[in-house]
Amino acid sequence: MIETQKRVTTWAVAAALAGGAGTAGASAFQLLEQSASGLGNAYAGQGASAQDASTVFFNPAGMTKLPGRNAVGALNAIKPSAKFTNTGSTLAPAQTSLGGNGGDAGDWAFVPNAYLSWQLTPQLFVGVGVNAPFGLKTEYDPTWVGRFHAIESDLKTINVNPSIAWKVNEAVSLGAGINYQRADATLSNAVNYSAAAFGAGGAGLLAAIGGPGTEGIAKVEGDDGAWGYNLGVMLDLSPNTRIGAAYRSSIKYTLEGTVTFSNRPALLAAAIPDGPVRASIKLPAIASLNLFHKINPQWDLLADVSWTDWSTLKSLDVFRTSGALLSTTPLNWKDTWRVGVGANYHYNDMWTLRFGTAYDQSPVPDADRTPRVPDQDRIWLAIGAQYRMSKQLAFDFGYAHLFVKDASMNLCNAAQAAANPAACAGKNNLLGTYSNQVDIISAQARYAF
């Protein structure tokens, strides 16, 4: 009986948590939406433009371009769409219902951010930003075909980023900041109690819990706070041209929380207990090189290239707080590159129009894609505008549409199930394609005083 309980416990918790890989490790949930002024340029060259106090996030050295005191508040509305089409998924072991396509897993998310910069002396500037560098929300119908892999994935972060900048001379500025970041994650998926019972106790235990088709919901909730830093440098090559380089450090979390199981058969209650869990997750470092060039009084050119170190995430290991390993999930994310170009057109003293495009890689290999983050490479197209009511007050607006490449799904196929049986225990082969896209609308107010 003790051995049976161990087998059922290990199987069920692994099934509950293994699907969390997508929530822990895809740049699809990296949020660039840190200002409305940058959105109109598809965030191209934001580490060199220093057009408002949001430079605290993109490159703190840019504060030296902002005399006096400057405040920015923005709200970003993000609407991802992720629609799955089943092309041959199998029935999960000991289950009687395949399920539907799950509906649109994406929904509106509202991401605020705020920044303040302050000139203390002709050479010294300080600032602070409050933002959300990472976030994710996907949710499927609870009876869908991929329910044993994922139902809900919700990640929220908040980042507080005090910064300092030093104007070395007319050509060189340096900046640095520290970051305290807090993460709160919720993951859920269906648990195949019938398959767990049959695997642990054969037909007798399966019949005792109600036979085939017995399932419930597993939910994992956890949170943690962690520290990081960011650095920046800005070089004025001429009165009309400057480049900026910025780096944001990796941040390592040890998420601690609980796993709970609903609709759990009484005979499995002792073998599949609710309880505390933890998982260590290292979010990646990010580096960028940026260009701002004033072509003439009407036109500005912006460009950047960015690198994200997602390859540090090879797997997600989940433990009971006792130290026992409950699951390990291969991630195999890869480093990604993003390239963007944009332009500003200064129509008159009151209006500036913005344009931008970018190519943004996904870190998720086809073989390891999960329905929590069914991401693929994407292309940004963005427009925006700024209205200056006075020298002190300005409003920015932006819109972007992200064209996302269709994503294939072939999760827990025969090869994967053989290579990692714990990750696929009780789950079906989820086979199909995703049609994805993202729309973003942002607005902000800027005040100089």
N, C-alpha and C positions, 0 to 999 in steps of 0.2 A: 504493500500500500504506500509506503514512504517513497519508493522508487517511482511508482505511478504518479504520485503528487509532484515529484520533482520534474518528471517529463512533461506533465500538463502545464505546470507553472512556467517552465522555460519556453515551451512552445507558445503559450498564449501571450506572454509578455513580449516575446520576440515579434510575434505577429502584430501586436499593438504598436510597437515602437519602430520597427524596421522601416516602415514607410515614411518616417520623419526625415529621411535624408534630404528630401527636396527642400523642406523648410529650413534645414540647417545649412545648406551649402550650394545655393545657385545665385549667380549675380542677377538673375531675373528679379530678385527682390532687393537689389541695390537701388536706392532712390536717389536719382540725380535732381529731383524736383526740389531745389533749395531756394529758388527765387522765380518770380514771374518775369523779371527783366531778362534772365538768362534763357528761359524757355523759348522766347521768340527767336533766339539764335540756335535752338537745339542744344544749348549749353556749350557751343563751340567757343573756345578761347576764354572761358570764364576765369581762368587762372591768370590772365593778363589784362582783362578789360577793366577791372576795378571800378565799375560804374556806380556801385553803391555798397552799403555795408555788408551785403551778402558775400563779399570777398573774404570775410572772416572764415567762411567754409571753404571756398575754392582756392584761396591763396592769401594767408594773413598778411603777407608783405604788401599787398595792395592797399591796405589801410593808409599808407603814406600818400596815396593819391586823393585822400578824402579829408580836406581841411575842416577844422571845427568839429562839431558833433553831428552824427548822422544816424538815423534810425530807419529800419525797414521792417515791415510786417507783411507776410504773404500767406495766402491760402491756395493750395493746389488740390484740384479735384481730379482723381485718376480713375478711369474706367477700363480695366482690362476685360477682354472677352476670351474665353477658352471653351470651345465646343468640341466634344469628342464624338467620333463616329466609329462604332464597332464594326470591325471587318473580319471577325472570326474568333472572338474570345471564347474560351472554354468555360464550362460549368465548374465552379469550385468543388473540391472533394466533399462528398456527403451533403451537398446542397441540392435543392429542388428548383431554385429560381435563378435565372441568369441575370435579369435586371435590364433596365434601359440605358440610354446614353448619358444620363446624369444632368441634362440641362446645361445652362451656361454657368461655368464654375467661377467666373469673374463677377465682381460687383463694385460699385462706387466706393472709393476710399478718399477721405479728406485729410490732407497732410498740411498742417500749419508750420511756419517757421518765422523766426524773428531774430534781428541782429541790431547791434549798437556798436558804433565806433566813436572814439573820442581822442582828439589830438591834445596831448598833455604839454608838449614843447614842440619847437620846429622840427625836431628829429624823432620824438618818441610818441607812439600812438598805442592805444589799448582798445580792446573790443571784446564782445561776447556774442555768441550765437546759441540759439536753442532750436534744434531741428530733429529730424528723423532720418538717419542715413540708410536704414534698412526697414523694409516692411513687406508684408504679404497677406493676402486674403483670398483663398479659394475655397469654395464649398459646393459639393455635389448633392443631388438627391440621395437620401440615405439608403435607397434600395437599388442604386445604379449598378451596372455591371462591374465597376471597379471598386465597389465599396470595401472589399477586404484589403485594398491598397491605400485608400484615402477617402475620407468624407470631408472633414474640415481641416484647413491649415491656416492658422492665424498667427502672425508674428508682428509685434509692435516694438519699436525702439524709440527712445528719447535720448538726445545727446546734448550735453551742456559743454560749450567750447570757449572758455576764456582765452584770449590771445593778446600778443604784443608784437609790435613792429618797430623797426629802427631804420630810419633813413640815413644810410651811411654817407652818401653824397648825392649829387644830382642824378647820378646814373644807377646807383645800386641801393636796393632796399631789401631787408631781411625780415622774416616773420616766423613766429612759432606759437603754438597753442597746446593746451592740454585738453583732453576729452574725458568726461565721465559719461558713460553710456549705460543705459538700462534696457534690458530686453525682457519681454513677456511673451511666451509662446503657448499656444493651444493646438493640439493635434488630435484628430479622432479618425477612427476607421472601424469597420465591422470586424467582429471576431467570430470565427467559425468554430463554435463549441462542438458541433457534431464531429468535425474532423479531428478535433483535439481529443474527444472522448474515445473515438474509434482507434486512434493511434496509440492511446495510452492503455485502454482496457478492452479493445475489441468490440464485437457486436453486442456483448452483454452490457457494457457501460454505455454504448451508443443508445441502446434501447431504453436504458434506465433514465437517460436525460431527455427522452422524448423522440429519439430517432433522427433521421436526416432532416435538414432544414432548420436546425436550432442554431441561432446566432444572436449576437448582441453587439453593443457598441463599447469600444475601449477609448478612453479619453486620457490624454497626457497633458498636464499643465505644469509649467515651470517658469522660473525667472531668475535673473541674476543681474548684478552691476559690475562693470569692469572699466579699466582705465586705458587710455591710449594717448597719442600725441600727433600733431601735424606740423609740418615745416613748409616754408616757402621762400622763394627769392624772386625778385623782379629786377630786370635790367632794361634801362632805357638806352636803346641803340642810337636813337636820334629823337628829335622832338615829336616825330610822328610814328615811331616804331618802338615797341617794347615786347619783350618776351618774359614769360613767367614759368617757373617750375615749382611744382607742389608735390608733397608726399604726405599721405595719411597712413599711420601705422596700423598693423593688424591689432585686433582686440580679441582676447581670449576669455570666453565665458565658461563657467561651470554652472550650467542650469540645474536647479534643484526644484523638485516638485513632487507630484503624485501621479500614479496611474490608477484609474478606476474602471470597473467593468459593469455594464448594465445588463439586465436580463440574464444574469449568470445562473445556471442551474444549481440547485442546492447541493447536489452531489459533487460539484466542482468548486464550491465556495472555499474550502480549505486549501485546495490545490492551486487556486488562482486568486490570491488575496489582493485587495487594494493595498497600496503602500507607497512609500517614498522611493524616488528614483533620481538619478543624476546623469548628466551627459556633458562632456567637455567639447566645446566648439570654438574653433579659432577662425574668426572672420578675417578676410584678407586685407593685406596692404594694397594701397592704390597710389600710383604715381602718374603725373601728367606733365606735358610740355605744351605751352600755350603761346599764341601770337596775337598781338593787336597791332594793326597798322591803319593809320588815317591816310587814305588815298588822296582826299581833297576835303574841303570844308563840308561837303555833302555826304561822302561815303566813308565808312569804316569797314575794314576786313578783319575777320576773326577766324582762328583755326586752332585746333588742338589734336593731340594724340594722347591717349590714356591707356595705362596697363593695370590690370587687376590680377593679383596673385592668388587666384582660386585653386591652383594646383596643390596648395597646402592641405586641402580637404580630400583625403584619400578614403576615409571611411567614417561612419558614425558609430561609436561604441556607447552602449547604454548599460548602466550598472544599477543594481540595488544599492542603497546606501551602506549595506553590509560589505560591499566590495565585490559581490558576485556578478560576473558578467552575464547579462541577460540577452543581449543581441549585438551583432555587428553587421553593419550594412555597407557594402562597397559603394563609394561615390565616384571616385575617379574623375573629378572635375578637372578642367584644364584652364590654364591662364588665358585671359581674354584681352583683346585690343578694341579700342573704340577710336574712331577718327571722325572729326566734325569740322565743318566750315560754315561760316555765317557772315552776314553783312548788316550794317545799320545805314539807313538813309535818313539824314536830317532834313526833313521837309521844310521846316521853319523853326523859329525859336520856341514854339510850343509843342510841335509834334516830331517824333522820331519813329520810323518804321523799322521793323526787324525781320530778318529772314534767316533760316538755317536748315541744314540737313546733316545727318550723321549716319555712319554704319557702326552697328553695335553687335559684337559677337556674344553668343551664349556659351557658358562654360560646360553645358550639359552634353555629354556624349549620347548618341542615339541609343546605345546599349544600356545606359543607366538612367534614362529619363523616367521620372515618376509622375503620376497625375497630380502630385502636390505642386510641382512647378513644371508644367509641360511646355518648356520654353524652347525657342529657336532663335537664330540670328534675326536681327531686325534692322530696318531703315527708318530713320526719323525724317519727317517733313514738318517744319514749324514756321509760324508767323507770329508777330507780336507788334505792339505799339506802346509808346510812352507819351503821356500828355503831361506837360509841365504847366501847372496852374500858376506857379510863381517860382522865384529862385529857391524858395525853401521847400515847396510841396510839389510832388510829382506822383503820377499813377501809372502803373505798368500792367499790361494785359498780354497774355500769350496763349497760344493753342498749338498743340502738336498731335499728329497722328503717326502711330508706329505701325508699319507694315511688317508683320511677323511671318516668317517662313513657316509653312505647314510642318508640324512635328509628328514624327512616327512614334508609335508605342508598341513595344513587344516585350512586356514585363513578365517575369517568371515563366519564360519559355523553358523548354526541356533542358537546354544547356545551363541556364541560370539556376534552375531548381536543383540540378545535379551538383553545381559548383557551390551553391550556398543554400542548402535545404532549410536552414532555420529562417532565412529571410522570406522564403516562399511557402512555408508550411501553412496548409489550410487555405492557400490563395489560388486563384485561377490564373491562367495565362491571359493577360489583358492585351489584346491585339487590336489596333485601330490607328486612327489619325486624328490630329487636332487641327482645328482652324482657329487661329489666334489673331488678335489685334489689340491695340491700346489707344485710347484717347485721353488727352490731358488738357485741362483748362486751368489757368492760373491768373491770379490778380494780386497786386500788392500796392501799398502806399509807402512812399519814401518822404522823410522830412529831415531837412538840414537845419541846425540851429546853433 
